[in-house]
Amino acid sequence: YASIWQGLRFAPSVMQRAKAVSAQLELTGRRYLAAHWRQGDWFLGPHPRKLEQAELARAPRFAAVIRRHLTRQGLGCVFLMTNAAPGGDA
């Protein structure tokens, strides 16, 4: 399958920031799973796909998906990003 990632070129400032974060988190040279846990994307309204995504984004369901991917890929580290509010009830 073709991948969009093959055609993307990130700005030098983005690449520098990514390298700095990777080094700070001691991820450089390590294999890890990167995931973005989306929370609170209701600005599009109650579309059926959004409702399905909201159910999958509940913490126990999302954690189960992450664990499954870690096992399948033989990984032990996750880099988790989120748009959830700090201190929220995720």
LUMPA-828036 format. One record per residue: residue number from 1; y, x, z of N, C-alpha, C in turn; chain. Coordinates in steps of 0.1 Angstrom, whole numbers. Layout:
+-----+-------+-------+-------+-------+-------+-------+-------+-------+-------+-------+
!  nr !  n.yy !  n.xx !  n.zz ! ca.yy ! ca.xx ! ca.zz !  c.yy !  c.xx !  c.zz ! kette !
+-----+-------+-------+-------+-------+-------+-------+-------+-------+-------+-------+
! NUM !     Y !     X !     Z !     Y !     X !     Z !     Y !     X !     Z !     A !
...
+-----+-------+-------+-------+-------+-------+-------+-------+-------+-------+-------+
REM end
This chain:
+-----+-------+-------+-------+-------+-------+-------+-------+-------+-------+-------+
!  nr !  n.yy !  n.xx !  n.zz ! ca.yy ! ca.xx ! ca.zz !  c.yy !  c.xx !  c.zz ! kette !
+-----+-------+-------+-------+-------+-------+-------+-------+-------+-------+-------+
!   1 !   -12 !     8 !     0 !     0 !     0 !     0 !    13 !     9 !     0 !     A !
!   2 !    23 !     5 !    -7 !    35 !    11 !    -7 !    42 !     8 !     6 !     A !
!   3 !    50 !    17 !    11 !    58 !    15 !    23 !    73 !    17 !    21 !     A !
!   4 !    81 !     8 !    27 !    95 !    10 !    26 !   100 !    23 !    33 !     A !
!   5 !    92 !    28 !    43 !    96 !    40 !    50 !    96 !    52 !    41 !     A !
!   6 !    89 !    52 !    30 !    89 !    63 !    21 !   102 !    64 !    14 !     A !
!   7 !   109 !    53 !    12 !   122 !    53 !     5 !   134 !    54 !    13 !     A !
!   8 !   133 !    53 !    26 !   145 !    53 !    35 !   149 !    67 !    38 !     A !
!   9 !   162 !    69 !    38 !   168 !    82 !    42 !   178 !    79 !    53 !     A !
!  10 !   176 !    85 !    65 !   184 !    82 !    76 !   196 !    92 !    76 !     A !
!  11 !   207 !    87 !    81 !   219 !    96 !    82 !   216 !   108 !    91 !     A !
!  12 !   222 !   119 !    88 !   220 !   131 !    97 !   223 !   128 !   112 !     A !
!  13 !   233 !   120 !   115 !   236 !   118 !   129 !   225 !   110 !   135 !     A !
!  14 !   218 !   101 !   128 !   207 !    93 !   133 !   195 !   103 !   136 !     A !
!  15 !   193 !   112 !   127 !   182 !   121 !   128 !   184 !   130 !   140 !     A !
!  16 !   197 !   135 !   142 !   200 !   143 !   153 !   198 !   136 !   167 !     A !
!  17 !   202 !   124 !   167 !   200 !   116 !   179 !   186 !   113 !   182 !     A !
!  18 !   178 !   110 !   172 !   163 !   108 !   174 !   157 !   121 !   179 !     A !
!  19 !   160 !   132 !   174 !   154 !   145 !   179 !   158 !   147 !   193 !     A !
!  20 !   171 !   144 !   197 !   175 !   146 !   210 !   168 !   137 !   220 !     A !
!  21 !   166 !   125 !   217 !   159 !   115 !   225 !   144 !   119 !   226 !     A !
!  22 !   138 !   123 !   215 !   124 !   128 !   215 !   122 !   140 !   224 !     A !
!  23 !   131 !   149 !   224 !   131 !   161 !   232 !   133 !   157 !   247 !     A !
!  24 !   142 !   149 !   250 !   145 !   144 !   263 !   133 !   137 !   270 !     A !
!  25 !   126 !   130 !   262 !   115 !   122 !   267 !   101 !   130 !   265 !     A !
!  26 !   103 !   142 !   261 !    91 !   151 !   259 !    81 !   145 !   250 !     A !
!  27 !    86 !   139 !   239 !    77 !   133 !   229 !    75 !   142 !   217 !     A !
!  28 !    83 !   153 !   216 !    82 !   161 !   204 !    68 !   167 !   202 !     A !
!  29 !    62 !   165 !   191 !    49 !   170 !   188 !    38 !   162 !   193 !     A !
!  30 !    41 !   151 !   200 !    30 !   142 !   206 !    29 !   130 !   197 !     A !
!  31 !    17 !   125 !   197 !    14 !   112 !   190 !    17 !   101 !   200 !     A !
!  32 !    24 !    90 !   196 !    27 !    79 !   205 !    29 !    67 !   197 !     A !
!  33 !    28 !    56 !   204 !    31 !    43 !   198 !    45 !    39 !   201 !     A !
!  34 !    53 !    35 !   191 !    66 !    31 !   192 !    66 !    15 !   190 !     A !
!  35 !    73 !     8 !   199 !    73 !    -6 !   197 !    87 !   -11 !   201 !     A !
!  36 !    91 !   -22 !   195 !   104 !   -29 !   199 !   101 !   -42 !   204 !     A !
!  37 !   104 !   -45 !   217 !   101 !   -57 !   223 !   113 !   -66 !   222 !     A !
!  38 !   113 !   -75 !   213 !   125 !   -84 !   211 !   125 !   -95 !   221 !     A !
!  39 !   137 !   -98 !   227 !   138 !  -109 !   237 !   151 !  -116 !   233 !     A !
!  40 !   151 !  -129 !   234 !   162 !  -138 !   233 !   169 !  -139 !   219 !     A !
!  41 !   161 !  -139 !   209 !   166 !  -141 !   195 !   166 !  -155 !   191 !     A !
!  42 !   174 !  -163 !   198 !   174 !  -177 !   196 !   186 !  -182 !   187 !     A !
!  43 !   194 !  -172 !   182 !   206 !  -176 !   175 !   202 !  -182 !   161 !     A !
!  44 !   190 !  -181 !   157 !   185 !  -187 !   145 !   180 !  -202 !   147 !     A !
!  45 !   179 !  -206 !   159 !   175 !  -219 !   162 !   160 !  -219 !   164 !     A !
!  46 !   154 !  -231 !   167 !   140 !  -233 !   170 !   131 !  -233 !   158 !     A !
!  47 !   132 !  -223 !   149 !   123 !  -223 !   137 !   109 !  -220 !   142 !     A !
!  48 !    99 !  -226 !   135 !    85 !  -225 !   139 !    81 !  -210 !   141 !     A !
!  49 !    85 !  -201 !   132 !    81 !  -187 !   133 !    87 !  -181 !   145 !     A !
!  50 !   100 !  -185 !   149 !   107 !  -179 !   160 !   100 !  -184 !   173 !     A !
!  51 !    95 !  -197 !   173 !    88 !  -202 !   185 !    75 !  -194 !   187 !     A !
!  52 !    68 !  -191 !   176 !    55 !  -183 !   176 !    58 !  -169 !   182 !     A !
!  53 !    69 !  -163 !   177 !    72 !  -150 !   181 !    76 !  -150 !   196 !     A !
!  54 !    83 !  -160 !   200 !    87 !  -161 !   215 !    75 !  -161 !   224 !     A !
!  55 !    64 !  -168 !   219 !    52 !  -169 !   227 !    45 !  -155 !   228 !     A !
!  56 !    45 !  -149 !   216 !    39 !  -135 !   216 !    47 !  -125 !   223 !     A !
!  57 !    60 !  -127 !   226 !    68 !  -118 !   232 !    68 !  -119 !   248 !     A !
!  58 !    61 !  -129 !   253 !    60 !  -130 !   267 !    53 !  -117 !   272 !     A !
!  59 !    57 !  -112 !   284 !    53 !   -99 !   289 !    38 !   -97 !   289 !     A !
!  60 !    30 !  -107 !   294 !    15 !  -104 !   294 !     9 !  -104 !   280 !     A !
!  61 !    14 !  -112 !   271 !     9 !  -112 !   257 !    13 !   -99 !   250 !     A !
!  62 !    25 !   -95 !   252 !    30 !   -83 !   245 !    23 !   -71 !   250 !     A !
!  63 !    21 !   -70 !   263 !    14 !   -59 !   269 !    -1 !   -58 !   264 !     A !
!  64 !    -7 !   -70 !   262 !   -21 !   -70 !   257 !   -21 !   -65 !   243 !     A !
!  65 !   -11 !   -68 !   235 !   -10 !   -63 !   221 !    -8 !   -48 !   221 !     A !
!  66 !     0 !   -43 !   230 !     3 !   -29 !   231 !   -10 !   -21 !   235 !     A !
!  67 !   -17 !   -26 !   245 !   -29 !   -20 !   250 !   -40 !   -19 !   239 !     A !
!  68 !   -41 !   -30 !   231 !   -50 !   -31 !   220 !   -47 !   -20 !   209 !     A !
!  69 !   -34 !   -19 !   206 !   -30 !    -8 !   196 !   -33 !     6 !   202 !     A !
!  70 !   -30 !     8 !   214 !   -32 !    21 !   220 !   -47 !    25 !   220 !     A !
!  71 !   -55 !    15 !   223 !   -70 !    18 !   222 !   -74 !    21 !   208 !     A !
!  72 !   -70 !    12 !   199 !   -74 !    14 !   185 !   -70 !    28 !   179 !     A !
!  73 !   -58 !    32 !   183 !   -52 !    44 !   177 !   -56 !    57 !   186 !     A !
!  74 !   -62 !    55 !   197 !   -65 !    66 !   206 !   -53 !    72 !   212 !     A !
!  75 !   -43 !    64 !   216 !   -31 !    69 !   221 !   -29 !    66 !   236 !     A !
!  76 !   -21 !    74 !   243 !   -19 !    72 !   257 !    -4 !    71 !   261 !     A !
!  77 !     5 !    70 !   251 !    19 !    70 !   253 !    26 !    60 !   245 !     A !
!  78 !    35 !    53 !   251 !    43 !    42 !   244 !    58 !    45 !   245 !     A !
!  79 !    65 !    45 !   234 !    80 !    45 !   234 !    84 !    31 !   232 !     A !
!  80 !    89 !    24 !   242 !    92 !    10 !   241 !   107 !     8 !   241 !     A !
!  81 !   112 !     1 !   231 !   126 !    -3 !   229 !   127 !   -18 !   231 !     A !
!  82 !   138 !   -23 !   236 !   140 !   -37 !   238 !   155 !   -41 !   237 !     A !
!  83 !   157 !   -53 !   234 !   171 !   -59 !   234 !   172 !   -68 !   247 !     A !
!  84 !   162 !   -67 !   256 !   163 !   -75 !   268 !   174 !   -70 !   277 !     A !
!  85 !   180 !   -79 !   284 !   191 !   -76 !   293 !   186 !   -67 !   304 !     A !
!  86 !   194 !   -57 !   308 !   190 !   -49 !   320 !   188 !   -57 !   332 !     A !
!  87 !   177 !   -56 !   339 !   175 !   -63 !   351 !   171 !   -78 !   349 !     A !
!  88 !   168 !   -81 !   336 !   164 !   -95 !   333 !   150 !   -98 !   337 !     A !
!  89 !   146 !  -110 !   335 !   133 !  -115 !   339 !   123 !  -114 !   328 !     A !
!  90 !   121 !  -102 !   322 !   112 !  -101 !   310 !    98 !  -103 !   314 !     A !
+-----+-------+-------+-------+-------+-------+-------+-------+-------+-------+-------+
REM end
